[in-house]
């Protein structure tokens, strides 16, 4: 990483990757100087819209299920089938219970790390 002058403003996303830099020369986007003021403004507004949500939306249950590793989904399906065979209750009920527990666990992790 190159050393930045102290009289500049940088915008990073993720925290280690510089996206925008304002300095005495103007605006730099991903390391490239943007000479056109209109284009510089557009890039700045676009970056701010994408990276400054006042209340980020928490993931939905469906989104959490979609990112669950496939092997975990397979394990839940197997556990649901075993419970179903042992109790005579439809597997879907156990799958709902297992997925609910998984989602609660995922939400607890997101909450602990400040990504509600």
C-alpha positions in Angstrom: 0.0 0.0 0.0 1.4 3.4 -0.9 1.7 6.1 1.7 -1.0 8.7 1.4 -0.4 12.4 2.1 -2.0 13.7 5.3 -4.0 16.3 3.5 -6.4 14.0 1.7 -9.7 12.2 2.4 -9.9 8.5 1.5 -13.0 6.2 1.2 -12.3 2.5 1.5 -14.5 -0.5 0.9 -13.6 -3.0 2.3 -11.6 -1.2 5.0 -8.3 -2.1 3.3 -9.1 -1.1 -0.2 -9.1 2.5 -1.3 -11.9 3.3 -3.7 -12.0 7.1 -3.7 -9.4 9.7 -2.7 -9.8 13.5 -2.6 -6.6 15.4 -2.5 -5.2 18.7 -3.8 -5.2 17.4 -7.3 -8.8 16.3 -7.3 -10.6 12.9 -7.2 -9.0 9.6 -7.7 -11.2 6.5 -8.3 -9.5 3.1 -7.8 -6.1 4.6 -8.3 -7.0 6.5 -11.4 -7.2 10.3 -11.5 -10.7 11.6 -12.7 -10.2 14.9 -14.5 -13.8 15.4 -15.5 -15.7 17.1 -12.5 -19.1 15.7 -13.6 -17.7 12.1 -13.7 -15.9 12.6 -10.4 -19.2 13.8 -8.8 -21.1 10.8 -10.3 -18.6 8.3 -8.9 -18.6 10.0 -5.5 -22.4 9.9 -5.3 -22.5 6.3 -6.5 -20.0 5.2 -3.9 -21.8 7.0 -1.1 -25.2 5.5 -2.1 -23.7 2.0 -2.0 -21.8 2.4 1.2 -23.7 4.7 3.5 -27.0 3.2 4.5 -28.3 4.7 7.7 -30.0 1.4 8.8 -28.7 -1.5 6.8 -31.3 -4.2 6.2 -30.7 -7.4 8.0 -30.7 -10.5 5.9 -34.0 -12.3 5.5 -34.4 -15.9 6.7 -34.4 -17.0 3.0 -31.1 -15.2 2.3 -29.5 -16.9 5.4 -30.7 -20.3 4.2 -29.3 -19.6 0.7 -25.8 -19.0 2.0 -25.9 -22.0 4.3 -23.3 -24.5 3.1 -25.0 -27.3 1.1 -23.5 -30.0 3.4 -25.3 -28.4 6.3 -28.6 -28.4 4.4 -28.0 -32.1 3.7 -27.3 -32.8 7.4 -30.6 -31.1 8.3 -32.5 -33.1 5.7 -31.0 -36.3 7.1 -31.8 -35.3 10.7 -35.3 -34.5 9.7 -35.8 -37.8 8.0 -34.4 -39.7 11.0 -36.7 -37.8 13.4 -39.6 -38.4 11.1 -39.0 -42.2 10.9 -38.6 -42.4 14.7 -41.8 -40.4 15.4 -44.0 -40.9 12.4 -44.2 -37.1 12.0 -43.8 -35.5 8.5 -40.1 -34.5 7.9 -41.1 -30.9 6.9 -41.9 -30.1 10.6 -38.4 -31.1 11.7 -36.8 -29.2 8.8 -38.6 -26.0 9.9 -37.5 -26.5 13.5 -33.9 -27.2 12.5 -33.8 -24.2 10.0 -35.3 -21.9 12.7 -32.6 -22.9 15.1 -30.0 -22.3 12.4 -31.4 -18.9 11.6 -31.5 -17.9 15.2 -27.9 -18.9 15.5 -26.9 -17.0 12.4 -28.8 -13.9 13.7 -27.0 -14.1 17.0 -23.6 -14.2 15.2 -24.5 -11.3 13.0 -25.7 -9.3 16.1 -22.6 -10.0 18.0 -20.4 -8.8 15.2 -22.5 -5.6 14.7 -24.1 -6.6 11.3 -27.7 -6.5 12.3 
